[in-house]
Amino acid sequence: MSSDGEKSMEVARSSDKVFAKFRRDFCCYGLGIFLIFSSFSTMMTLQSSVNIEAGLGVASIACAYVTAVVSGFSLTPMLIRRFGAKKCILMGTMFHITYDLANFYPRYYTLIPTAILIGIAESTIWTCISIFNAHFGAEYHKIKNHPTKTVEFFVSRLSGYYFVIHHLHHDGVCNGIVANTLKQVGRQLLIPKQLLIIPITLYTGLLVGYIFSDLPRSFVSCVSGFSKIGIYSCLYGVGHVISPAILGKRGKHLGRIVIFSTSTVLDICNLLFCLLWTPSLDTAWIVYISYVTFGLSDGIWQSTLIVMYTEYFPGRQHVVGATYISIFCLGIAINCAWNTTLCVYMKIYILLSLLAVGFTLFCIAERLHRRELENEQKR
């Protein structure tokens, strides 16, 4: 009896140690990514208001996300296969530091080259995030050993936890690898479900570009002043923290269609407000609410889309992660590219139209996915 009791106590202590190590590793991972993106999101928010001479700030952001698109489709999967996710995140960290340093002396020959490095870092780190979240979810499933809850459930939960931390704010051989990578991504883009979710993914990139570029310039700086941008960004971050926290607990019970419907309604209300509101000091407080709700909806989009990609295309994280971030970054790059060409109201019309199309096609993709799961269960 005493021997059995000692064995059970040893097993319990071992299990506690495993969980403690898991929790420490996950928190360190989340905090590390949070610190990387905190500095860049701040820089990104300020570019349209600080480095305004000849549009240098916005041009650097556009350059970064155009690079991210190209890198995501060609370079990122190759880097992850060759060096692994850990080393790629370290590399991305160094690239982010170079851009931060370049902002101390903002010139075309300092910001543009470092922005290119940022683009490579963005596409690579975001792909690594989906890989790490799937890994931690699988590990958590092993530790919990729950009789009914699936690996996908724990991946969804850990992704929610992660986004809470995240937003607290040689020639021939190489050519062959790149060609193979492009083929894989090309095949990915031809999958029906992937084609159906491209518009909503592109929309989220355009939305982020709009939030970080047009909102500060058109709705904050011109009314409340440049000094208030930080306050609005904090409120956006608060919303961005709340939604993943809720989804981490309740996301699986609600279902993606309900979640995406909520985010769609929030975005429609916000965009209509931006379209109809006449900026004035008397009603400037409304913009605070708008920033919080934009944070809520964007937190839903980003955390849920990454999980959706991994569930739609299991076993292809290195490809689907690169595909997702490339389409997402393309949206940001487009917004930066037309930043000084289109009026704000035209951008809002485009966002509303793309949101309607993207949400409709997503519903079709979700139906196809459920049918596939039902057919697998019948076999």
WOQUIZI-V410735 format. One record per residue. N is the residue number from 0. RES is the residue in three letters. PHI is phi in whole degrees, -180 to 180 (none if undefined). D_CENTER is the distance of its C-alpha to the mean C-alpha in Angstrom with 1 decimal. Layout:
N,RES,PHI,D_CENTER + N,RES,PHI,D_CENTER
This chain:
0,MET,none,53.2 + 1,SER,-66,52.4 + 2,SER,-65,51.1 + 3,ASP,-63,48.7 + 4,GLY,-65,47.6 + 5,GLU,-65,46.9 + 6,LYS,-63,44.9 + 7,SER,-65,42.7 + 8,MET,-67,42.2 + 9,GLU,-64,41.2 + 10,VAL,-62,38.7 + 11,ALA,-63,37.3 + 12,ARG,-64,37.1 + 13,SER,-64,35.4 + 14,SER,-64,32.8 + 15,ASP,-64,32.1 + 16,LYS,-66,31.7 + 17,VAL,-62,29.2 + 18,PHE,-67,27.1 + 19,ALA,-63,27.5 + 20,LYS,-66,26.3 + 21,PHE,-60,23.3 + 22,ARG,-63,22.4 + 23,ARG,-65,23.0 + 24,ASP,-62,20.9 + 25,PHE,-66,17.9 + 26,CYS,-66,18.3 + 27,CYS,-64,18.8 + 28,TYR,-62,15.7 + 29,GLY,-64,13.5 + 30,LEU,-66,15.6 + 31,GLY,-62,15.5 + 32,ILE,-65,11.8 + 33,PHE,-57,12.1 + 34,LEU,-66,15.0 + 35,ILE,-62,13.5 + 36,PHE,-80,10.7 + 37,SER,-60,13.3 + 38,SER,-67,15.6 + 39,PHE,-70,13.5 + 40,SER,-64,12.0 + 41,THR,-65,15.7 + 42,MET,-61,17.0 + 43,MET,-65,14.8 + 44,THR,-64,16.0 + 45,LEU,-87,19.6 + 46,GLN,-59,19.9 + 47,SER,-74,21.1 + 48,SER,-110,23.6 + 49,VAL,-104,24.8 + 50,ASN,-88,25.0 + 51,ILE,-94,26.4 + 52,GLU,-65,29.3 + 53,ALA,57,29.1 + 54,GLY,65,25.5 + 55,LEU,-61,24.7 + 56,GLY,-61,21.5 + 57,VAL,-66,19.8 + 58,ALA,-62,21.2 + 59,SER,-67,19.6 + 60,ILE,-66,16.1 + 61,ALA,-60,17.0 + 62,CYS,-62,18.4 + 63,ALA,-61,15.3 + 64,TYR,-82,13.1 + 65,VAL,-65,16.1 + 66,THR,-62,16.5 + 67,ALA,-61,12.9 + 68,VAL,-63,13.9 + 69,VAL,-63,17.2 + 70,SER,-64,16.1 + 71,GLY,-63,13.5 + 72,PHE,-83,16.5 + 73,SER,-130,19.1 + 74,LEU,-88,18.7 + 75,THR,-58,15.7 + 76,PRO,-58,17.2 + 77,MET,-65,20.5 + 78,LEU,-64,19.4 + 79,ILE,-67,18.0 + 80,ARG,-64,21.2 + 81,ARG,-79,23.4 + 82,PHE,-109,22.2 + 83,GLY,89,20.0 + 84,ALA,-66,16.6 + 85,LYS,-62,18.3 + 86,LYS,-66,19.9 + 87,CYS,-67,17.0 + 88,ILE,-67,15.0 + 89,LEU,-63,18.3 + 90,MET,-62,18.7 + 91,GLY,-61,15.3 + 92,THR,-61,16.5 + 93,MET,-63,19.7 + 94,PHE,-65,18.3 + 95,HIS,-63,16.4 + 96,ILE,-63,19.8 + 97,THR,-62,21.6 + 98,TYR,-69,19.7 + 99,ASP,-60,20.3 + 100,LEU,-65,23.9 + 101,ALA,-63,24.3 + 102,ASN,-70,23.7 + 103,PHE,-74,27.0 + 104,TYR,-139,28.8 + 105,PRO,-74,26.8 + 106,ARG,-136,28.5 + 107,TYR,-60,27.4 + 108,TYR,-79,28.5 + 109,THR,-106,26.4 + 110,LEU,-75,23.1 + 111,ILE,-67,22.8 + 112,PRO,-61,23.3 + 113,THR,-71,21.0 + 114,ALA,-66,18.3 + 115,ILE,-63,18.8 + 116,LEU,-64,18.3 + 117,ILE,-61,15.0 + 118,GLY,-61,13.9 + 119,ILE,-63,15.0 + 120,ALA,-64,13.3 + 121,GLU,-60,9.8 + 122,SER,-65,10.2 + 123,THR,-75,11.9 + 124,ILE,-65,10.1 + 125,TRP,-65,6.8 + 126,THR,-67,9.5 + 127,CYS,-63,11.4 + 128,ILE,-60,9.0 + 129,SER,-64,9.4 + 130,ILE,-67,13.0 + 131,PHE,-65,13.6 + 132,ASN,-63,12.4 + 133,ALA,-65,14.7 + 134,HIS,-64,17.4 + 135,PHE,-66,17.4 + 136,GLY,-63,17.6 + 137,ALA,-65,20.5 + 138,GLU,-65,22.2 + 139,TYR,-64,22.0 + 140,HIS,-63,23.6 + 141,LYS,-65,26.4 + 142,ILE,-67,27.1 + 143,LYS,-71,27.3 + 144,ASN,49,29.2 + 145,HIS,-74,28.8 + 146,PRO,-70,31.3 + 147,THR,-118,29.4 + 148,LYS,-81,25.6 + 149,THR,-86,23.8 + 150,VAL,-60,21.3 + 151,GLU,-58,18.7 + 152,PHE,-61,19.5 + 153,PHE,-74,18.8 + 154,VAL,-63,15.6 + 155,SER,-62,14.4 + 156,ARG,-65,16.0 + 157,LEU,-66,14.8 + 158,SER,-63,11.1 + 159,GLY,-62,12.0 + 160,TYR,-61,13.9 + 161,TYR,-61,11.3 + 162,PHE,-70,8.9 + 163,VAL,-64,12.3 + 164,ILE,-66,13.0 + 165,HIS,-59,9.7 + 166,HIS,-103,10.3 + 167,LEU,-66,14.0 + 168,HIS,88,12.3 + 169,HIS,none,32.2 + 170,ASP,-39,32.5 + 171,GLY,-61,33.6 + 172,VAL,-63,31.6 + 173,CYS,-61,28.4 + 174,ASN,-61,29.0 + 175,GLY,-64,29.5 + 176,ILE,-65,26.3 + 177,VAL,-62,24.3 + 178,ALA,-61,26.3 + 179,ASN,-63,25.6 + 180,THR,-63,21.8 + 181,LEU,-62,22.0 + 182,LYS,-64,24.2 + 183,GLN,-64,21.7 + 184,VAL,-67,18.8 + 185,GLY,-60,21.5 + 186,ARG,-64,22.6 + 187,GLN,-60,19.2 + 188,LEU,-71,19.0 + 189,LEU,-94,22.5 + 190,ILE,-70,21.7 + 191,PRO,-51,22.4 + 192,LYS,-62,19.5 + 193,GLN,-65,17.1 + 194,LEU,-59,19.0 + 195,LEU,-70,18.8 + 196,ILE,-100,15.0 + 197,ILE,-62,14.5 + 198,PRO,-59,15.4 + 199,ILE,-71,13.0 + 200,THR,-68,10.0 + 201,LEU,-63,11.7 + 202,TYR,-59,12.3 + 203,THR,-63,8.8 + 204,GLY,-67,8.8 + 205,LEU,-61,12.3 + 206,LEU,-64,11.7 + 207,VAL,-62,9.5 + 208,GLY,-60,12.3 + 209,TYR,-65,14.9 + 210,ILE,-64,13.9 + 211,PHE,-88,14.0 + 212,SER,-111,16.9 + 213,ASP,-80,19.1 + 214,LEU,-60,19.0 + 215,PRO,-61,20.2 + 216,ARG,-76,22.8 + 217,SER,-91,24.2 + 218,PHE,-122,24.0 + 219,VAL,-117,24.1 + 220,SER,-58,26.0 + 221,CYS,-76,28.6 + 222,VAL,-112,29.4 + 223,SER,-93,28.7 + 224,GLY,102,28.7 + 225,PHE,-59,26.4 + 226,SER,-66,27.0 + 227,LYS,-90,25.2 + 228,ILE,-59,21.7 + 229,GLY,-60,20.9 + 230,ILE,-64,22.0 + 231,TYR,-64,19.8 + 232,SER,-64,16.7 + 233,CYS,-63,17.7 + 234,LEU,-65,18.1 + 235,TYR,-61,14.7 + 236,GLY,-65,13.4 + 237,VAL,-60,16.0 + 238,GLY,-62,14.7 + 239,HIS,-68,11.1 + 240,VAL,-80,12.9 + 241,ILE,-63,15.3 + 242,SER,-65,13.5 + 243,PRO,-63,11.7 + 244,ALA,-62,15.2 + 245,ILE,-69,17.0 + 246,LEU,-65,14.9 + 247,GLY,-59,15.5 + 248,LYS,-93,19.1 + 249,ARG,-116,19.7 + 250,GLY,-56,17.0 + 251,LYS,-66,19.2 + 252,HIS,-77,22.2 + 253,LEU,-80,20.9 + 254,GLY,91,19.6 + 255,ARG,-66,16.7 + 256,ILE,-63,18.9 + 257,VAL,-64,19.8 + 258,ILE,-63,16.3 + 259,PHE,-67,15.2 + 260,SER,-62,18.6 + 261,THR,-61,18.1 + 262,SER,-65,14.9 + 263,THR,-63,16.8 + 264,VAL,-63,19.8 + 265,LEU,-59,18.1 + 266,ASP,-68,16.7 + 267,ILE,-61,20.2 + 268,CYS,-61,22.0 + 269,ASN,-65,19.9 + 270,LEU,-68,20.3 + 271,LEU,-65,24.0 + 272,PHE,-60,24.5 + 273,CYS,-62,23.3 + 274,LEU,-74,25.6 + 275,LEU,-99,28.6 + 276,TRP,-73,28.6 + 277,THR,-98,31.0 + 278,PRO,-56,29.9 + 279,SER,-158,32.6 + 280,LEU,-65,33.0 + 281,ASP,-66,34.4 + 282,THR,-114,31.3 + 283,ALA,-63,28.7 + 284,TRP,-62,27.8 + 285,ILE,-64,26.2 + 286,VAL,-65,23.4 + 287,TYR,-58,22.6 + 288,ILE,-63,22.1 + 289,SER,-61,20.0 + 290,TYR,-65,17.5 + 291,VAL,-63,17.4 + 292,THR,-70,16.9 + 293,PHE,-63,14.2 + 294,GLY,-64,12.4 + 295,LEU,-60,13.4 + 296,SER,-69,12.2 + 297,ASP,-68,8.8 + 298,GLY,-62,8.4 + 299,ILE,-66,9.9 + 300,TRP,-58,8.0 + 301,GLN,-67,4.4 + 302,SER,-70,6.7 + 303,THR,-79,9.3 + 304,LEU,-64,8.1 + 305,ILE,-62,7.3 + 306,VAL,-64,10.6 + 307,MET,-61,12.2 + 308,TYR,-60,11.9 + 309,THR,-68,13.4 + 310,GLU,-79,16.1 + 311,TYR,-66,17.0 + 312,PHE,-129,17.5 + 313,PRO,-64,18.7 + 314,GLY,80,19.9 + 315,ARG,-127,17.8 + 316,GLN,-58,14.7 + 317,HIS,-67,15.3 + 318,VAL,-90,15.6 + 319,VAL,-68,13.1 + 320,GLY,-63,10.3 + 321,ALA,-66,11.7 + 322,THR,-65,12.2 + 323,TYR,-59,8.9 + 324,ILE,-69,7.4 + 325,SER,-68,10.9 + 326,ILE,-67,11.0 + 327,PHE,-59,7.9 + 328,CYS,-67,9.5 + 329,LEU,-60,12.7 + 330,GLY,-61,12.1 + 331,ILE,-64,11.6 + 332,ALA,-63,14.5 + 333,ILE,-61,16.6 + 334,ASN,-62,16.3 + 335,CYS,-68,17.4 + 336,ALA,-67,20.1 + 337,TRP,-96,21.7 + 338,ASN,-54,21.2 + 339,THR,-100,25.0 + 340,THR,-99,26.2 + 341,LEU,-98,25.3 + 342,CYS,-73,26.2 + 343,VAL,-61,23.6 + 344,TYR,-64,25.2 + 345,MET,-68,24.8 + 346,LYS,-64,21.0 + 347,ILE,-66,21.0 + 348,TYR,-60,23.2 + 349,ILE,-65,20.9 + 350,LEU,-62,17.8 + 351,LEU,-63,20.1 + 352,SER,-66,21.5 + 353,LEU,-67,18.4 + 354,LEU,-63,17.1 + 355,ALA,-63,20.5 + 356,VAL,-67,20.5 + 357,GLY,-63,17.0 + 358,PHE,-68,17.7 + 359,THR,-62,21.1 + 360,LEU,-69,20.1 + 361,PHE,-62,17.5 + 362,CYS,-60,20.5 + 363,ILE,-66,22.6 + 364,ALA,-62,20.1 + 365,GLU,-65,20.0 + 366,ARG,-64,23.7 + 367,LEU,-62,24.1 + 368,HIS,-64,22.0 + 369,ARG,-64,24.2 + 370,ARG,-65,27.2 + 371,GLU,-64,26.3 + 372,LEU,-64,25.9 + 373,GLU,-64,29.3 + 374,ASN,-67,31.0 + 375,GLU,-66,29.9 + 376,GLN,-69,31.3 + 377,LYS,-76,34.6 + 378,ARG,-74,35.2
